[in-house]
Amino acid sequence: MFRQTMPRRSGMLFAYDKPFEITMWMRNTYISLDMIFILKDGRVHRIAKGTEPFSERVVASQGEVSAVLEVAAGVADEIGLKAGDKIEHSFFGKK
């Protein structure tokens, strides 16, 4: 919240111990984001692209996931990210 810029190849990872239906919103967020909802094994479940700054509309994972990666809007398309792709991070374990 309150971020006014986001480097194109940076992001914020929200990781949780137990999978559940995650809901987010954009209150107090100045920039549009792509929200990448990630399953426990690191596979992308869904991507909410170009979320609306300052919106209180709920953005839901639409299924039980273990993490959300927020990146600047448009990055998911720039790197060709899609549902089913694998995110590599120590939170998701080894390859």
Residue, then its C-alpha position, 0 to 999 in steps of 0.5 A: m500500500f501507498r507505493q507510487t512506483m514499482p520497478r519493472r522487474s521487482g515485485m512483492l510476494f505474499a506467502y501463506d503457510k496454508p492454501f486458502e481463497i485469497t482476496m486482495w484490494m487496491r485501497n491506498t495503492y497508487i499504481s496498477l498491478d498484475m496480481i499473480f495467484i500461485l499454488k502451493d507447488g509454485r504453479v500459477h493459478r490465475i493472473a488478475k491483470g492491470t488492477e485498478p488503483f484505489s479500488e475497493r473491488v475485491v480481487a479473488s484468487q478463485g481457488e485455494v492458493s498459497a501466495v500472491l505475487e504483485v508486479a507492475a501492471g503489464v509485466a505478466d504479458e511482457i514476460g509471457l506469464k500464464a496459468g500453469d507456468k512455474i514460479e521459482h522461489s524458495f517458498f515453493g521448494k526445490k525444482 
